[in-house]
Amino acid sequence: MGRRRTWREKVAAEDAEQDRLRTLAEASALRRALAIEEGVRTEFGGNAAAMGRELGVTGTAVAKAVRRAEEARRAAAGS
């Protein structure tokens, strides 16, 4: 049997796990925003409110997702 981890080691391990999960969540949110942006452009003719109704969210939420996708594209192009 190995030694038991100290509380400091446990906290550090949980901090690392939370960082990993935060990175995964951020990547997932970006992929979702890109998919929403594509849907608005290809299926809803730029109508964020119609896309929002389809998803069950507000048009404002869709517009924010589209802005996030556009910002990500600009950031990727600039780097």
Secondary structure, 3 states (H helix, E strand, C coil): CCCCCCHHHHHHHHHHHHHHHHHHHHHHHHHHHHHHHHHHHHHCCCCHHHHHHHHCCCHHHHHHHHHHHHHHHHHHHHC
